[in-house]
Amino acid sequence: MSKRDQAFSLLRQGHSPGEIAGIMHVRTSEVMHHLWSKIGEGQLRRSDIAFSLKRKIRRAIEEAVARTGSQSPTVISREVAKQGIQCSKFDIRIYLEYRRAPVVLGDMYEIVRSIEVRLHRFVKRVFVAEFGEDEWWRGGVPDGIRAECAALLEKDPEPAPEPYCYTHLIALREILDRKWSVLAKYLPGEIAQNKKDLLERLRQLNRIRNNVMHPVRGGQLSEEEFEFVYNLKDDLGPLADPESANQKPEAAAKPQTQEPAESEAPAPELVSQLTPVEDAPPTPQLPVNHEPAAGEEFIPSIKAS
């Protein structure tokens, strides 16, 4: 295993960048170089690095930031040590850099987007398999949704290739609700056994999506909502890919073709409250001894009880 893959594997196992450097007996800058490479390859998200710190440590850091108003890893390290918690200044600095709203909200958008696109493709594939290439649109999609999509297509100055492109998350939820007997045959077993639960989860996903897409409305995302989205993504899996109307549901229940490769890092523990802030430039690659300059954005995410 290459050092890059080893660093990636250790992060997925729950080790922070500072801990990985100690395990591999390399400099922290080398660890970050390996992890940045994995980000570039799409196998890792920046927020995965921030959230590799244990929940107890993240909470202590957030409380220290709120209490002192400081952005210095040295100051924060001293504060968390008073609570009997040991964390390297390097890990504190990385966490503070990568848990800013532009990072975590961007990652949240990407996960929500992947779920929506996955469901969109899944519904069409099943309908084509069940009703055929010529009849899937009328045979599968309810009348009201077809009419809405057709109207949106007509109004669009740069129309999409087909009306189905105008379905949104709530429309997909309605399709699942009304065509459950057709679609459930191809859903993962545990999902297919609880229609009510899936429909409720999709309703909640839509609310989260709206908060992410409309931050000026003042909505905030909680740690539980991050974990909810990660879990839904994992529970849905790649979804079945029926090849023809003659394919047996039992065979279709086993994923045959997967979606394009995505980061499959395990659902990490996440900060408790993410407050929308102004957009910021992309996080720079930091030298080993760099400390954040005064005035950098912070998310006061944990309120001391």
N, C-alpha and C positions, 0 to 999 in steps of 0.2 A: 504493500500500500504506500502510495506517495505521501509526502508530508502534507500536501494540500488536502488530500482525501482524509488523512488522519485527523487534521485539525477540524475538518468539516464533521467527521464522525463524532469526535469528542464534543463538539458544540451540540450536536443532535442528542447526545447522551445527557446533556444538562450541565456541561462545564462552561464557565465563563472564559473569555479570552485570556485573562490573567492566569487562570487555573490551567488552561491548555498550554500556555507557555511553560509553566512549571512541569507539567507532565511530559512534554516533549523536549524539555531542556533547550529551548530556543528563546530568542528575544521576542518580546511582545510585538514588535514591529513586523517580524517575520510571520507571526500568527495572523495578524491583521491583513497582511499581504495575501495569505492563503485564503482567508475568508472573503476578502474583496473579490478575489478571482471567482469564487463560488457565486457571489452576488452577480458578477458579470455574466456568468453562465446561466443564471436564472434558477439555480438550485437553492438559493438562500435569499431571504429578505433582510433588509437592514434592521427591521424591528426584531427579527429573530435573534440578532446579536445583542440588542439591548435587553431583551427578555430572557437571555440565558442566565442572568443573575437570579439568584433565588428570591422568591417573593419576600421573605423576611428582610433581605438586604435592600431590595428595591424600596420597600416601605420605609426603612430607616433612612435611606437617602432622600426620599421625597419629604419626609418629615423634617430632616435637617435643612433642606433647601427652604422649606416654608418657614422654619424657625429662624434661620440666619439671614435669608435673602442672599446668600453667597452663591457664586458660581465657581468657586475654586475647589478642585478636588482635594487640595490639602486641608482646607477648612472643613469640608464635608467629611473627609476621612476621620478627622479629629472628633467631629460630632458623633458619628456613628460608633466610634470606638468607646465613647462615653456610655453607650447603650450596651456595651459588651459584644459588639458585632465587628468582626474583622473583615475588611474589604480593601483590596489594593487601590491606590489612587488611580492606577491605570484603568481598572474596571469601572470605577466611579466616573472617570472622564468619558469612557466609551458609552456608558449608560446614558449620561446626560446629553451626549451628542446625538445618540440614535433614538432617544425616546421623545424627541420633539414632535409636535403635532404634524408638521409637513411630512415627517417620516412615517409615523404610525397610521395616520389617516390615509396616506397614499397606499400603504400596504393593505389596509382594510378595504379600500376601494377595489384593489386588484383581486382580493379573495371573493368579494361580493360579485364582482364582474364575472369571475370564472364560474361561479355557481349559476348565475343567470344564463350565461352562454351555454353551459353544459346542459341545463334543463331545456333551453330553446332547441338545441340540436337533437336532444333525446326525443322530445315530443314529435318532432317532424320525422325522425327516423322510424319511430314506432308506427306512426300513421301511414307512412309510405309502405311499410311492411304489411300492415293490416288492410289498407284500402287500395294500395297501388299508386303508382306515380301520377296517374291522371285524376284520381278521386280523393286523395288524402286531404286536400284542402277543404272540400265540402263534406267529406265523410267524417273527418275528425274534429275540425275546428268549429265551435258553436257559431250560430248565425250572428249573434250580436257582436262577437269579437271579429268575425270576418268583415262585417260592415264597418266597424270602427277602424280596422286596419286599412280597408279600401279607401275610406275617407281621408285618412292621414297620408296615404300614398298619393292621392289626388292633389292634396294641398302642398305637398313637399316640392319645392322648386328643383331639388336634385333628388328625384325619387330613387328609392332602393330597388334592387332587382325584383322583389316580389312583396306582396302585402304582408306576408308572414313576418317579415323583418320588423314590422311595427308593433309586434306583441311586446308587452312589458311584463314585469315580474308578476303583478297582480292578475294580468290576463293569463299567464301561464298557470297560476294557482287555480283560476277558474276552470281552465281546460282540464287540469288534473282532477278537479272536483267532479266535473260533469262527465268526463270520459275515464273515470277511475277503472272501470271493468276492463278497458282496453290497455291502459298504461300500466296498471299495477302488476300485470304479468311479467313485466320486464324490469321492475324496480328491485333493488336489493331486498332480501327477505324480510328483515326487521322493519324496513321502511314500508313495504307493501302490506304489512300486517296491521298498520295503524294509520289509516287515512286521516283521521281527525288530528293526530299529532303532527303529521307532515304539513297539513294545510295551515295549522297554527304557527308552525315554525316558519313557513313561507311568509305569513303575514308579519311576523316579527322581523324577518329578514328585510322585508320591504320598508319597514319603519327605520331600520338601521341604515339601509341604503339611502333613504331620504335625508337622514341626518348627515351622512357623509357627503352627499351631493349638494346639500344646501346648508353649509356651515354658518351662513350669516343669520339663519333663523335662531341660532343660539342653542341648538341641541348638543348634548354631550353624550359621549360613549363611555360605557362602564367596562370594567374588566370582564364582568360576566358576559357582556355582549360580544367582546372579542372571542372569548372561549366558545360562546354559542355559535358564532360564524365558523370558527375552525372546526368544531365538532360536526356541524351540518355538512360542511365540505367533505370531511372524512367519511361520514355516514352515507352520503350519496355515492361516494366512490366514482369510478369512471363511467358508470351507468352502462346498461346493455346496449348493444349495437345490432339490432335485427338486420339480417341481410335480405330477407324476402318474406312475403306473406305466408310462405309455407314453413318457415322456421318454427320449431317447437318452442313454446315458452320456456320449458325446462332448460333447453340449451341456451336460449337467449339470456336466461338469468345469470349465466356466467359471462363476465366481461370478455369480449373477443377483441375489440379494438379500443384502445385507450385514447383519451384526449391528448393533445400535444403536451409534451413534458412540462410539468409544473414543479415548483418547489414542494417537496413532501416532508418538510421538517415537522416533527411532532408538535401538536398544539402546546405552545409554551404558556407559562403563567404570565399574566399581563398586568400593567399598571391599572389602578382602580378608577381613575377619572381622567379623561382626556379633554382638555378645554381647547376649543378652536382658537388658533392664533393666526397672525398674518403669515403669508407665505414667506419662506426663507430660501436662500440659495442652497443648492445641494450640499450635503455634508462633505467637507474636504477630507482628504486622506491626511491624518494627523501624524506628525513625527512623534517619536517616543516621548519626548519631554515637553510636548506642547500642553499648555493649560488654556482652557477657553477664555477668550477675551471678554472683558466686562460688557454687559449689555446683550449677551446672547439670550435667545428665547428659552424660557422654561415653561413646563406645564405643571402648575401647582396641583398635582393630581391626587395627593393624599392629604386629607385633613386630619390633624391630630385629634384623637378623641379625648 
